[in-house]
Amino acid sequence: MPGTPGRFPVKVYYEDTDSLSVVYYANYLKYLERGRSEFFAAAGLAPWTLNEQGIIVAVYRADLTFLSPARLGDTLEVVTSVVEYTQHRLVLDQSIVRGKTRSVKGEISLVFLNRDLELREMPDMIAAWLREHWPNR
């Protein structure tokens, strides 16, 4: 049984938009990053704490589909779920929704690096949390 998806609210401000008051596409990546950070922080695996321990979580691949534009003043929600994981990679499903409308659909692959930015295995604490809350199918 999968765990509970993370949910993170985002308000669209003027700084997030282009000249048409639509969210500039690159800003969706920022929203997804915030959602991922809070998803892990809620599990006691905050990226800033992991960094202090020499564990760096890096985006290896980001596959985004833009479905419906978000606009100035919108309140969005970033929804984060685990798709699958291996010893070296974690794949997340992330969506940005506005009410019942999905604005962005994303699949984000993460890898784990040491302080020298070398690939390392998934840390035991993260693997244990995943096995407990998000068992692979």
N, CA and C atoms as a LAMMPS dump frame, in Angstrom:
ITEM: TIMESTEP
0
ITEM: NUMBER OF ATOMS
411
ITEM: BOX BOUNDS ff ff ff
-5.0000000000000000e+02 5.0000000000000000e+02
-5.0000000000000000e+02 5.0000000000000000e+02
-5.0000000000000000e+02 5.0000000000000000e+02
ITEM: ATOMS id mol type element x y z
1 1 1 N 0.851 -1.188 0
2 1 2 C 0 0 0
3 1 3 C 0.889 1.241 0
4 2 1 N 0.663 2.157 -0.945
5 2 2 C 1.512 3.345 -0.993
6 2 3 C 1.257 4.276 0.172
7 3 1 N 2.258 5.085 0.453
8 3 2 C 2.149 6.067 1.524
9 3 3 C 1.267 7.242 1.129
10 4 1 N 1.192 8.19 2.015
11 4 2 C 0.378 9.385 1.79
12 4 3 C 1.158 10.395 0.952
13 5 1 N 0.579 10.844 -0.159
14 5 2 C 1.27 11.849 -0.962
15 5 3 C 1.506 13.13 -0.174
16 6 1 N 2.622 13.777 -0.478
17 6 2 C 2.895 15.079 0.111
18 6 3 C 2.105 16.142 -0.616
19 7 1 N 1.653 17.135 0.117
20 7 2 C 0.893 18.245 -0.465
21 7 3 C 1.478 19.553 0.048
22 8 1 N 1.803 20.436 -0.883
23 8 2 C 2.44 21.7 -0.528
24 8 3 C 1.766 22.839 -1.292
25 9 1 N 1.212 23.832 -0.579
26 9 2 C 0.533 24.94 -1.255
27 9 3 C 1.519 25.973 -1.803
28 10 1 N 1.158 26.542 -2.94
29 10 2 C 1.967 27.587 -3.573
30 10 3 C 1.021 28.676 -4.071
31 11 1 N 1.341 29.901 -3.762
32 11 2 C 0.587 31.056 -4.269
33 11 3 C 1.401 31.666 -5.407
34 12 1 N 0.743 31.992 -6.506
35 12 2 C 1.425 32.586 -7.658
36 12 3 C 1.482 34.103 -7.476
37 13 1 N 2.699 34.62 -7.444
38 13 2 C 2.931 36.052 -7.307
39 13 3 C 3.396 36.646 -8.639
40 14 1 N 3.394 37.964 -8.706
41 14 2 C 3.79 38.675 -9.917
42 14 3 C 5.171 38.223 -10.398
43 15 1 N 6.101 38.033 -9.461
44 15 2 C 7.474 37.637 -9.822
45 15 3 C 7.536 36.284 -10.524
46 16 1 N 6.478 35.479 -10.403
47 16 2 C 6.443 34.139 -10.993
48 16 3 C 5.944 34.133 -12.433
49 17 1 N 5.436 35.265 -12.904
50 17 2 C 4.714 35.263 -14.176
51 17 3 C 5.464 35.989 -15.292
52 18 1 N 4.973 35.739 -16.505
53 18 2 C 5.512 36.431 -17.672
54 18 3 C 4.643 37.654 -17.974
55 19 1 N 4.808 38.238 -19.133
56 19 2 C 4.08 39.464 -19.481
57 19 3 C 2.578 39.247 -19.654
58 20 1 N 2.146 37.989 -19.747
59 20 2 C 0.718 37.68 -19.887
60 20 3 C 0.088 37.261 -18.561
61 21 1 N 0.849 37.419 -17.46
62 21 2 C 0.4 37.016 -16.117
63 21 3 C 0.202 35.508 -15.989
64 22 1 N 0.926 34.759 -16.813
65 22 2 C 0.936 33.294 -16.758
66 22 3 C 2.256 32.875 -16.122
67 23 1 N 2.231 31.821 -15.323
68 23 2 C 3.464 31.357 -14.681
69 23 3 C 4.501 31.009 -15.746
70 24 1 N 5.674 31.589 -15.628
71 24 2 C 6.795 31.29 -16.518
72 24 3 C 7.208 29.84 -16.294
73 25 1 N 7.398 29.08 -17.368
74 25 2 C 7.561 27.63 -17.284
75 25 3 C 8.648 27.183 -16.31
76 26 1 N 9.772 27.888 -16.239
77 26 2 C 10.871 27.467 -15.361
78 26 3 C 10.486 27.549 -13.887
79 27 1 N 9.528 28.388 -13.56
80 27 2 C 9.119 28.515 -12.16
81 27 3 C 8.387 27.284 -11.652
82 28 1 N 7.802 26.508 -12.554
83 28 2 C 7.177 25.263 -12.118
84 28 3 C 8.219 24.329 -11.501
85 29 1 N 9.439 24.353 -12.033
86 29 2 C 10.515 23.536 -11.454
87 29 3 C 10.813 23.965 -10.019
88 30 1 N 10.746 25.261 -9.758
89 30 2 C 10.94 25.753 -8.385
90 30 3 C 9.829 25.248 -7.475
91 31 1 N 8.602 25.29 -7.964
92 31 2 C 7.482 24.803 -7.155
93 31 3 C 7.646 23.313 -6.847
94 32 1 N 8.069 22.544 -7.846
95 32 2 C 8.277 21.105 -7.63
96 32 3 C 9.379 20.863 -6.606
97 33 1 N 10.438 21.653 -6.669
98 33 2 C 11.532 21.521 -5.698
99 33 3 C 11.03 21.789 -4.283
100 34 1 N 10.234 22.814 -4.12
101 34 2 C 9.678 23.113 -2.794
102 34 3 C 8.806 21.959 -2.303
103 35 1 N 7.996 21.426 -3.19
104 35 2 C 7.147 20.294 -2.822
105 35 3 C 7.954 19.079 -2.415
106 36 1 N 9.033 18.788 -3.158
107 36 2 C 9.911 17.656 -2.802
108 36 3 C 10.582 17.89 -1.467
109 37 1 N 11.09 19.089 -1.267
110 37 2 C 11.775 19.399 -0.007
111 37 3 C 10.848 19.196 1.178
112 38 1 N 9.631 19.678 1.081
113 38 2 C 8.679 19.539 2.181
114 38 3 C 8.196 18.102 2.34
115 39 1 N 8.091 17.372 1.239
116 39 2 C 7.717 15.954 1.285
117 39 3 C 8.725 15.178 2.129
118 40 1 N 10.003 15.407 1.859
119 40 2 C 11.047 14.715 2.619
120 40 3 C 11.178 15.266 4.036
121 41 1 N 11.021 16.565 4.199
122 41 2 C 11.112 17.158 5.54
123 41 3 C 10.039 16.582 6.459
124 42 1 N 8.841 16.364 5.934
125 42 2 C 7.749 15.8 6.738
126 42 3 C 8.067 14.383 7.203
127 43 1 N 8.968 13.716 6.491
128 43 2 C 9.387 12.358 6.858
129 43 3 C 10.636 12.371 7.732
130 44 1 N 11.089 13.564 8.12
131 44 2 C 12.309 13.668 8.912
132 44 3 C 13.569 13.569 8.077
133 45 1 N 13.431 13.784 6.765
134 45 2 C 14.555 13.654 5.835
135 45 3 C 14.78 14.964 5.073
136 46 1 N 14.772 16.065 5.795
137 46 2 C 14.908 17.378 5.157
138 46 3 C 16.222 17.479 4.386
139 47 1 N 16.177 17.994 3.156
140 47 2 C 17.398 18.111 2.357
141 47 3 C 18.511 18.881 3.058
142 48 1 N 18.172 19.935 3.793
143 48 2 C 19.197 20.73 4.481
144 48 3 C 19.862 19.914 5.589
145 49 1 N 19.13 19.017 6.221
146 49 2 C 19.716 18.134 7.235
147 49 3 C 20.579 17.07 6.572
148 50 1 N 20.093 16.514 5.468
149 50 2 C 20.877 15.514 4.736
150 50 3 C 22.185 16.127 4.243
151 51 1 N 22.127 17.36 3.737
152 51 2 C 23.344 18.031 3.259
153 51 3 C 24.389 18.141 4.363
154 52 1 N 23.938 18.459 5.582
155 52 2 C 24.864 18.553 6.716
156 52 3 C 25.542 17.213 7
157 53 1 N 24.882 16.126 6.624
158 53 2 C 25.431 14.785 6.829
159 53 3 C 26.23 14.3 5.62
160 54 1 N 26.411 15.17 4.636
161 54 2 C 27.181 14.801 3.454
162 54 3 C 26.383 14.03 2.422
163 55 1 N 25.061 14.076 2.528
164 55 2 C 24.182 13.39 1.58
165 55 3 C 23.519 14.451 0.707
166 56 1 N 23.764 14.364 -0.584
167 56 2 C 23.184 15.322 -1.515
168 56 3 C 22.18 14.585 -2.387
169 57 1 N 20.969 15.105 -2.426
170 57 2 C 19.92 14.551 -3.28
171 57 3 C 19.854 15.44 -4.515
172 58 1 N 20.128 14.861 -5.677
173 58 2 C 20.213 15.649 -6.91
174 58 3 C 19.199 15.162 -7.939
175 59 1 N 18.666 16.1 -8.693
176 59 2 C 17.769 15.738 -9.789
177 59 3 C 18.628 15.193 -10.923
178 60 1 N 18.312 13.988 -11.35
179 60 2 C 19 13.328 -12.456
180 60 3 C 18.221 13.552 -13.756
181 61 1 N 16.904 13.534 -13.632
182 61 2 C 16.049 13.694 -14.806
183 61 3 C 14.737 14.343 -14.379
184 62 1 N 14.255 15.261 -15.18
185 62 2 C 12.958 15.889 -14.939
186 62 3 C 12.167 15.86 -16.244
187 63 1 N 11.066 15.139 -16.231
188 63 2 C 10.2 15.023 -17.403
189 63 3 C 8.878 15.704 -17.061
190 64 1 N 8.63 16.855 -17.667
191 64 2 C 7.44 17.637 -17.349
192 64 3 C 6.531 17.765 -18.558
193 65 1 N 5.236 17.723 -18.29
194 65 2 C 4.228 18.002 -19.302
195 65 3 C 3.377 19.149 -18.78
196 66 1 N 3.285 20.209 -19.567
197 66 2 C 2.524 21.393 -19.18
198 66 3 C 1.119 21.26 -19.757
199 67 1 N 0.128 21.164 -18.883
200 67 2 C -1.233 20.852 -19.304
201 67 3 C -2.176 22.053 -19.311
202 68 1 N -2.04 22.923 -18.336
203 68 2 C -2.955 24.057 -18.198
204 68 3 C -2.215 25.177 -17.471
205 69 1 N -2.219 26.386 -18.015
206 69 2 C -1.428 27.45 -17.393
207 69 3 C -1.99 27.899 -16.046
208 70 1 N -1.089 28.195 -15.143
209 70 2 C -1.458 28.834 -13.881
210 70 3 C -1.222 30.326 -14.057
211 71 1 N -1.994 31.111 -13.324
212 71 2 C -1.959 32.559 -13.523
213 71 3 C -1.719 33.309 -12.222
214 72 1 N -1.366 34.556 -12.378
215 72 2 C -1.152 35.453 -11.252
216 72 3 C -2.327 35.369 -10.277
217 73 1 N -2.015 35.155 -8.997
218 73 2 C -3.041 35.089 -7.965
219 73 3 C -3.583 33.705 -7.688
220 74 1 N -3.286 32.734 -8.561
221 74 2 C -3.771 31.366 -8.338
222 74 3 C -3.141 30.761 -7.091
223 75 1 N -3.886 29.901 -6.447
224 75 2 C -3.348 29.076 -5.373
225 75 3 C -3.222 27.668 -5.93
226 76 1 N -2.016 27.158 -5.912
227 76 2 C -1.703 25.844 -6.465
228 76 3 C -1.343 24.889 -5.342
229 77 1 N -1.273 23.615 -5.69
230 77 2 C -0.815 22.617 -4.737
231 77 3 C 0.132 21.67 -5.462
232 78 1 N 1.289 21.44 -4.866
233 78 2 C 2.247 20.474 -5.398
234 78 3 C 1.982 19.152 -4.693
235 79 1 N 1.703 18.114 -5.473
236 79 2 C 1.413 16.787 -4.931
237 79 3 C 2.569 15.867 -5.313
238 80 1 N 3.159 15.216 -4.314
239 80 2 C 4.351 14.39 -4.518
240 80 3 C 4.102 12.974 -4.03
241 81 1 N 4.407 11.988 -4.885
242 81 2 C 4.285 10.571 -4.542
243 81 3 C 5.514 9.823 -5.043
244 82 1 N 5.791 8.699 -4.421
245 82 2 C 6.894 7.84 -4.855
246 82 3 C 6.371 6.878 -5.919
247 83 1 N 7.101 6.758 -7.027
248 83 2 C 6.754 5.816 -8.09
249 83 3 C 7.514 4.516 -7.888
250 84 1 N 8.837 4.625 -7.803
251 84 2 C 9.683 3.444 -7.624
252 84 3 C 11.059 3.892 -7.158
253 85 1 N 11.842 2.915 -6.728
254 85 2 C 13.2 3.23 -6.296
255 85 3 C 14.077 1.995 -6.427
256 86 1 N 15.364 2.279 -6.588
257 86 2 C 16.388 1.241 -6.623
258 86 3 C 17.472 1.664 -5.64
259 87 1 N 18.549 0.932 -5.648
260 87 2 C 19.67 1.223 -4.758
261 87 3 C 20.274 2.609 -5.013
262 88 1 N 20.16 3.085 -6.25
263 88 2 C 20.805 4.346 -6.62
264 88 3 C 19.856 5.439 -7.106
265 89 1 N 18.569 5.131 -7.24
266 89 2 C 17.674 6.102 -7.874
267 89 3 C 16.308 6.075 -7.204
268 90 1 N 15.693 7.237 -7.147
269 90 2 C 14.342 7.385 -6.608
270 90 3 C 13.528 8.172 -7.628
271 91 1 N 12.393 7.614 -8.039
272 91 2 C 11.535 8.274 -9.022
273 91 3 C 10.266 8.751 -8.323
274 92 1 N 9.965 10.032 -8.513
275 92 2 C 8.78 10.639 -7.914
276 92 3 C 7.803 11.075 -8.993
277 93 1 N 6.528 10.955 -8.685
278 93 2 C 5.475 11.54 -9.491
279 93 3 C 5.118 12.852 -8.811
280 94 1 N 5.197 13.94 -9.539
281 94 2 C 4.827 15.234 -8.979
282 94 3 C 3.856 15.928 -9.921
283 95 1 N 2.825 16.486 -9.333
284 95 2 C 1.847 17.255 -10.095
285 95 3 C 1.658 18.607 -9.433
286 96 1 N 1.324 19.58 -10.246
287 96 2 C 0.917 20.884 -9.739
288 96 3 C -0.535 21.048 -10.158
289 97 1 N -1.389 21.212 -9.162
290 97 2 C -2.825 21.291 -9.435
291 97 3 C -3.389 22.621 -8.952
292 98 1 N -4.439 23.025 -9.629
293 98 2 C -5.205 24.218 -9.259
294 98 3 C -6.643 23.735 -9.13
295 99 1 N -7.093 23.556 -7.89
296 99 2 C -8.415 22.967 -7.679
297 99 3 C -8.408 21.539 -8.191
298 100 1 N -9.259 21.252 -9.158
299 100 2 C -9.315 19.905 -9.747
300 100 3 C -8.573 19.831 -11.079
301 101 1 N -7.956 20.935 -11.469
302 101 2 C -7.259 20.998 -12.752
303 101 3 C -5.765 20.799 -12.558
304 102 1 N -5.202 19.85 -13.289
305 102 2 C -3.76 19.628 -13.216
306 102 3 C -3.075 20.556 -14.209
307 103 1 N -2.166 21.378 -13.703
308 103 2 C -1.411 22.304 -14.548
309 103 3 C -0.161 21.656 -15.122
310 104 1 N 0.537 20.896 -14.275
311 104 2 C 1.793 20.269 -14.682
312 104 3 C 1.83 18.846 -14.15
313 105 1 N 2.275 17.946 -15.009
314 105 2 C 2.508 16.558 -14.614
315 105 3 C 4.001 16.327 -14.756
316 106 1 N 4.627 15.78 -13.723
317 106 2 C 6.065 15.569 -13.788
318 106 3 C 6.504 14.246 -13.209
319 107 1 N 7.547 13.704 -13.801
320 107 2 C 8.224 12.541 -13.228
321 107 3 C 9.669 12.967 -13.01
322 108 1 N 10.093 12.913 -11.759
323 108 2 C 11.407 13.403 -11.371
324 108 3 C 12.234 12.237 -10.856
325 109 1 N 13.411 12.037 -11.435
326 109 2 C 14.337 10.999 -10.97
327 109 3 C 15.44 11.655 -10.154
328 110 1 N 15.648 11.122 -8.969
329 110 2 C 16.665 11.64 -8.06
330 110 3 C 17.77 10.618 -7.88
331 111 1 N 18.982 11.106 -7.659
332 111 2 C 20.117 10.254 -7.304
333 111 3 C 20.747 10.83 -6.045
334 112 1 N 21.637 10.067 -5.472
335 112 2 C 22.278 10.446 -4.216
336 112 3 C 23.772 10.584 -4.451
337 113 1 N 24.335 11.691 -3.964
338 113 2 C 25.75 11.993 -4.155
339 113 3 C 26.41 12.215 -2.806
340 114 1 N 27.737 12.02 -2.783
341 114 2 C 28.494 12.365 -1.575
342 114 3 C 28.99 13.808 -1.705
343 115 1 N 29.772 14.243 -0.732
344 115 2 C 30.251 15.64 -0.747
345 115 3 C 31.13 15.96 -1.959
346 116 1 N 31.75 14.924 -2.538
347 116 2 C 32.582 15.122 -3.728
348 116 3 C 31.767 15.018 -5.012
349 117 1 N 30.439 14.986 -4.857
350 117 2 C 29.501 14.886 -5.977
351 117 3 C 29.649 13.587 -6.756
352 118 1 N 30.036 12.54 -6.043
353 118 2 C 30.13 11.208 -6.638
354 118 3 C 28.875 10.422 -6.285
355 119 1 N 28.431 9.618 -7.246
356 119 2 C 27.252 8.786 -7.029
357 119 3 C 27.475 7.847 -5.853
358 120 1 N 26.47 7.725 -5.01
359 120 2 C 26.527 6.804 -3.875
360 120 3 C 25.205 6.059 -3.808
361 121 1 N 25.176 5.022 -3.007
362 121 2 C 23.931 4.288 -2.806
363 121 3 C 22.969 5.132 -1.98
364 122 1 N 21.702 4.808 -2.113
365 122 2 C 20.696 5.477 -1.306
366 122 3 C 21.025 5.26 0.166
367 123 1 N 21.027 6.312 0.974
368 123 2 C 21.312 6.158 2.402
369 123 3 C 20.301 5.229 3.077
370 124 1 N 20.784 4.479 4.063
371 124 2 C 19.943 3.5 4.752
372 124 3 C 18.675 4.118 5.321
373 125 1 N 18.782 5.322 5.896
374 125 2 C 17.601 5.936 6.525
375 125 3 C 16.517 6.245 5.499
376 126 1 N 16.915 6.619 4.298
377 126 2 C 15.935 6.899 3.243
378 126 3 C 15.353 5.591 2.724
379 127 1 N 16.214 4.6 2.512
380 127 2 C 15.743 3.297 2.038
381 127 3 C 14.76 2.675 3.029
382 128 1 N 15.054 2.78 4.315
383 128 2 C 14.163 2.214 5.341
384 128 3 C 12.814 2.923 5.326
385 129 1 N 12.828 4.245 5.215
386 129 2 C 11.573 4.998 5.169
387 129 3 C 10.755 4.605 3.944
388 130 1 N 11.422 4.475 2.802
389 130 2 C 10.715 4.083 1.581
390 130 3 C 10.112 2.689 1.718
391 131 1 N 10.882 1.741 2.223
392 131 2 C 10.362 0.373 2.383
393 131 3 C 9.14 0.351 3.296
394 132 1 N 9.176 1.165 4.346
395 132 2 C 8.064 1.183 5.301
396 132 3 C 6.823 1.868 4.738
397 133 1 N 7.011 2.996 4.059
398 133 2 C 5.868 3.804 3.638
399 133 3 C 5.511 3.697 2.161
400 134 1 N 6.447 3.303 1.332
401 134 2 C 6.229 3.238 -0.111
402 134 3 C 6.834 1.955 -0.678
403 135 1 N 6.354 0.791 -0.278
404 135 2 C 6.961 -0.444 -0.79
405 135 3 C 6.861 -0.52 -2.314
406 136 1 N 7.953 -0.946 -2.951
407 136 2 C 7.94 -1.133 -4.405
408 136 3 C 6.901 -2.185 -4.751
409 137 1 N 6.247 -1.981 -5.871
410 137 2 C 5.22 -2.943 -6.303
411 137 3 C 5.861 -4.182 -6.874
